[in-house]
Amino acid sequence: MLSWRYIEPYLPPRGTVLDVGGERGKWAIPIAECGLEGVLYDLSKGTREVSRRKIRERGLEEPISLVQGDIHKTAFPDGRFDFVPAEGVIDTLH
């Protein structure tokens, strides 16, 4: 399991992060609190709603976008993101 101490040292000083399988903002929220923009990308409507509430409570609506989608079918162009934590979803990509 990833932890913040493994992620934080690799964050770019500025840029956009794609949080795949957002887990209710587990990574998108602390990443936005570091000053980065984020896209929380998740298939589950329920997860996104919980994330939306947490993001609103912390006043992070500006730097974090919520996007519904299947990681197997993204429409993001290559090079769009500067960092992509994807805990628990990489093993499903086969």
C-alpha positions as CSV (number, residue, x, y, z in Angstrom):
1,M,0.0,0.0,0.0
2,L,1.3,3.4,-0.9
3,S,1.8,6.0,1.7
4,W,2.3,9.8,1.6
5,R,6.0,9.4,2.5
6,Y,6.5,7.6,-0.7
7,I,4.5,9.9,-2.9
8,E,5.4,13.4,-1.6
9,P,9.1,13.3,-2.6
10,Y,8.2,12.6,-6.2
11,L,5.6,15.4,-6.6
12,P,6.6,18.0,-9.1
13,P,7.0,21.6,-7.8
14,R,4.0,22.6,-10.0
15,G,1.8,20.9,-12.5
16,T,-1.2,18.6,-12.7
17,V,-1.7,15.2,-11.1
18,L,-4.1,12.5,-12.2
19,D,-5.4,10.6,-9.2
20,V,-6.7,7.3,-10.7
21,G,-9.3,5.5,-8.7
22,G,-9.6,8.5,-6.4
23,E,-10.5,6.6,-3.2
24,R,-12.5,9.5,-1.9
25,G,-9.7,12.0,-2.4
26,K,-7.0,10.0,-0.6
27,W,-4.3,11.5,-2.8
28,A,-6.0,14.3,-4.7
29,I,-6.7,16.3,-1.5
30,P,-3.1,16.3,0.0
31,I,-1.7,16.9,-3.4
32,A,-3.9,20.0,-3.9
33,E,-2.9,21.2,-0.4
34,C,0.7,21.1,-1.7
35,G,-0.3,23.6,-4.4
36,L,-0.8,21.3,-7.4
37,E,-3.8,20.9,-9.6
38,G,-5.5,17.5,-9.7
39,V,-7.9,15.4,-11.6
40,L,-9.6,12.8,-9.4
41,Y,-10.6,10.1,-11.9
42,D,-13.0,7.4,-10.7
43,L,-15.6,5.1,-12.2
44,S,-17.8,5.1,-9.0
45,K,-20.4,7.8,-8.7
46,G,-20.6,7.2,-4.9
47,T,-16.9,7.6,-4.5
48,R,-16.9,10.8,-6.4
49,E,-19.8,12.2,-4.3
50,V,-17.9,11.5,-1.1
51,S,-14.8,13.1,-2.7
52,R,-16.8,16.1,-3.7
53,R,-18.0,16.7,-0.2
54,K,-14.5,16.4,1.3
55,I,-13.0,18.7,-1.4
56,R,-15.7,21.3,-0.7
57,E,-15.1,21.1,3.1
58,R,-11.5,21.9,2.5
59,G,-12.1,24.6,0.0
60,L,-10.3,22.8,-2.8
61,E,-12.9,23.0,-5.6
62,E,-10.6,25.2,-7.7
63,P,-7.5,22.9,-7.9
64,I,-9.3,19.6,-8.0
65,S,-11.6,18.4,-10.9
66,L,-13.7,15.3,-10.5
67,V,-14.0,13.2,-13.6
68,Q,-16.0,10.0,-14.1
69,G,-14.5,7.4,-16.3
70,D,-13.0,4.0,-16.9
71,I,-9.2,3.9,-16.8
72,H,-9.3,1.5,-19.8
73,K,-10.9,4.2,-21.9
74,T,-9.4,7.6,-21.0
75,A,-9.4,10.5,-23.5
76,F,-6.5,12.4,-21.9
77,P,-3.7,13.3,-24.3
78,D,-0.2,11.9,-23.7
79,G,1.8,14.2,-21.5
80,R,-1.2,15.9,-19.9
81,F,-0.2,14.9,-16.4
82,D,3.0,15.5,-14.4
83,F,2.4,12.7,-11.9
84,V,-0.1,9.8,-11.7
85,P,-0.5,7.9,-8.4
86,A,-2.7,4.8,-9.1
87,E,-2.9,2.7,-6.0
88,G,-4.9,-0.5,-6.5
89,V,-5.8,0.0,-10.1
90,I,-2.7,-0.8,-12.0
91,D,-3.1,-4.6,-11.4
92,T,-6.5,-4.4,-13.2
93,L,-5.0,-3.0,-16.4
94,H,-4.5,-6.3,-18.3
